[in-house]
Amino acid sequence: MQISGSSAVVVGGAGGLGEATVRRLHAAGAKVVVADLADEKGKVLEQELGVRYVRTDATSEEDVRAAMEEAAAQGPLRISVDAHGGPASGGRLVGKTGEPLDLAGFRTTIEVYLTGVFNVLRLAAAAIAKQEPADGGDRGVIVNTASIAAYEGQIGQLPYAAAKGGVVSMTLVAARDLSPLGIRVVTIAPGTFLTPAYGKAGDQLEAYWGPQVPHPKRMGQSPEYAALVQHICENGYLNGEVVRLDGGLRFPPK
């Protein structure tokens, strides 16, 4: 699929992975909409790159529809990338005091990291389905973000692992559902990535996680995620797959 001349929505586009993706797709010639709740950063990107910023809560139908409509107004909408974050609860299933893990926190984590992804997935699919098919009948591609925690969730990560596992499980089904429309669905499952959100704690995280990665012995970098997004967009035979991007890392129990 040709990126240049297409429009794209990047949900979470003001965050580390999202911003790198916005920059990559913009450089490749896409007309990009940054869909995020980080107004200040989103407007900086808007002014710097000439992209469009739309304040977007991934769990809101109204917000996501508005972002998709804005993108479709810029050109044929063929790319949706979801890299949004948000609050996540954690803790052992039964704590030291014998109390079970908080149900409200679990529900919030599922709402943000699974329901939000589903909301973007369904609305992006409906918007891309309205576009005229390109060569080979390809209308576009949807890229979701899971985590290697979907496979090797650590102690205390049960809500997050459950949500990311749900994203993994949706991938093939969504690809099958959308195949008659010529829309591909691919999920990226990153390992440990060093993003600006960690601030000064990034050095400590790098020192802890870097040596645990088989090769290269460092945390992932946001441009590497963005490079994979571009390849997924351009490689029309990638569909229904979850791609681990982790340097060979497998999470230990804790």
Number of C-alpha atoms within 10 A of each C-alpha: 20 16 20 13 15 22 25 33 33 28 31 28 30 27 24 23 27 26 23 20 29 29 18 18 26 20 13 15 14 26 26 30 29 31 32 27 20 17 15 10 16 25 19 14 20 17 11 9 14 14 20 20 27 25 19 22 21 29 18 14 15 11 18 26 19 16 28 26 16 20 28 22 11 18 16 22 30 33 29 29 27 27 26 25 18 12 11 18 19 17 15 15 16 12 11 8 6 8 10 12 18 15 11 10 16 18 15 17 25 22 20 21 29 22 20 21 27 21 17 28 22 13 17 27 24 16 18 25 20 14 17 14 17 13 9 9 13 20 23 30 28 29 23 26 23 30 26 23 22 21 15 15 22 16 13 18 20 21 25 26 24 20 26 26 22 19 25 27 15 20 24 19 13 21 21 15 13 16 16 11 20 17 26 29 29 26 27 24 24 20 22 23 23 21 15 13 10 13 9 9 11 16 11 11 16 18 13 13 19 19 13 19 20 13 13 14 16 21 25 22 15 19 17 15 22 21 15 15 23 16 12 23 25 14 12 16 10 16 22 19 15 22 19 16 19 21 18 14 21 16 17 10 10 8
